Amino acid sequence: MILLAARPQIIAAYTPDANVIATAMPLVLIIFFYHLCDALQITTAFILRAYKVTLVPTIIYTIALWGIGLGGGYLLGFDVGGAVPAWLQGARFLDR
């Protein structure tokens, strides 16, 4: 919640450029949601580990990280199929 509330100050600590700050604001929002989801899945994984359930989370992690994460990142990042929308192809400056 601190990251979400203080994102203008955090970004301003790294750059005085108003264009960079405006461009980074939505990206920090994505970081906030990433951290929120990551904290939830880590807590769930540790709860399952406490109950001696380890195989299923390991398989899910493998598919999610190597399959969806790495494979999907490659497909989106390099626009392999030529059908990736512009808003998914990286950060854009707002004044362009």
N, C-alpha and C positions, 0 to 999 in steps of 0.2 A: 504494500500500500504506500510505503514511503517513496518507492520508485515512481509510482503513478502520480502522487501528489507533488513531488519535487522534480519532475522531469524537465521543466524549463530551466531550473537552476542547475541541474546536473549537466544538461547539454551546454549551457552557458559557461560552465566551468572548463569546458574543453575548447570552445571556440567563441569569438565575439561576432562572427559573421551571421547576420540575420537570415540570410538565405539558407545557410547550413542548419541553423536552429529550426527554421520552418520545415525543412526537409526531414530532419531527424525526429521531429515530434511524433509522427505516426509510427516510425520505426521503433521508438522506445515503447510505444503502446503494444506493439507486437512482442517485444521483449518481456513486458509485464505479463501478458497472457501465457507466454512460453514458460516463465518461471512459476506461474500459478499452476499450470497443468503438470509441469515437471514435479513440483512439490506434492501434488496429489498422487501421481503415479509412483513416486518413490515411497511415500507413506504406505500406499497399498501393497507395494512389493515387500516392504519390511514386515507388514502384518502377515502376509502370506508366508513369508520366510519363518516367522515365529511359529506358525502352524505346520512347519515342515513341508510346505508346498513350494517346490523350487523348479521343477521341470517345466510346468506350464508357463510361468513368468519368463523363464529363459528362452523358450521357443517364441513367445510373443515379442520379447526384446530383439531376438535375432531377426525375425521377420520385419518388425517395425523399423529397426535401425539400419539393417543392411538392405532390406528389400525396399520398403517404402521410403525411408529417409535418404539413403544414398542413391538408390535408383531414381526415385522421384525428383530429388535435387538435381541429378544429372539431366533428366529429361526436361525439367523446367529451366535449368540454367543454360543449357545449350540449345533449347528449342528444337529438339530432335525431330519431332513430327511436323513442325511448322505451324502448329495450331495453338500455341501458348499466347494468351492475351497479353497486351502490353503492360497491364498493371501487375502481372506476375513475373515480369522480366527484370526486376531489380528496382532499386531506389531511383526516383526521378526528382529533379529539381522542380519546385512548384512554379517558378517564374518562366518556365519554358513551355 
